[in-house]
Amino acid sequence: DIEYDGSKIKPGHTYSISARIEIDGKLRFITDTMNAVITDENNTQKVDLRLISVAGQ
């Protein structure tokens, strides 16, 4: 779970989440799409993130 202060959420704003995986300080995987959360009721409780491999690593 990721916790946040709900009192700081502003109506009309968009909030998103992203992820990255580093191995030995080198970026290996990252999300490449916007994943709206909090103000998108359908993506607040359980969010599946798709990460892609970073080329050349």
C-alpha positions in Angstrom: 0.0 0.0 0.0 1.1 3.6 -0.7 -0.3 6.0 1.8 -1.1 9.7 1.1 -2.6 12.6 2.9 -6.2 12.8 1.4 -6.5 16.4 2.6 -3.9 17.5 0.1 -5.8 16.1 -2.9 -7.1 18.9 -5.0 -10.4 18.5 -7.0 -9.7 18.8 -10.7 -6.1 17.8 -10.4 -4.7 14.6 -11.9 -2.5 12.2 -9.9 -0.5 9.4 -11.4 1.8 6.7 -10.3 4.9 5.3 -12.0 7.6 2.7 -11.1 11.2 1.9 -12.0 13.4 -1.0 -11.1 17.2 -0.4 -10.8 19.8 -3.2 -10.4 23.2 -2.1 -9.1 22.2 1.5 -9.7 21.3 0.9 -13.3 17.8 1.4 -14.6 16.4 -1.9 -15.9 12.6 -1.5 -16.1 10.3 1.5 -16.1 6.6 2.3 -16.7 6.0 4.0 -20.0 2.3 5.0 -19.6 0.4 7.3 -17.4 -1.4 5.5 -14.6 -4.0 7.8 -13.1 -4.9 7.2 -9.5 -6.8 8.7 -6.6 -9.2 10.9 -8.7 -9.8 7.9 -11.0 -12.2 5.8 -8.9 -11.5 2.7 -11.0 -7.7 2.8 -10.4 -7.4 3.6 -6.7 -7.7 0.4 -4.7 -5.6 -1.9 -6.9 -3.3 -0.7 -9.6 -1.5 -2.9 -12.0 1.6 -1.3 -13.5 3.2 -2.6 -16.7 7.0 -2.1 -16.8 9.1 -2.3 -19.9 12.7 -3.3 -20.2 15.1 -0.5 -20.8 17.0 -1.1 -24.0 20.8 -1.2 -23.9 21.1 -2.0 -20.3 
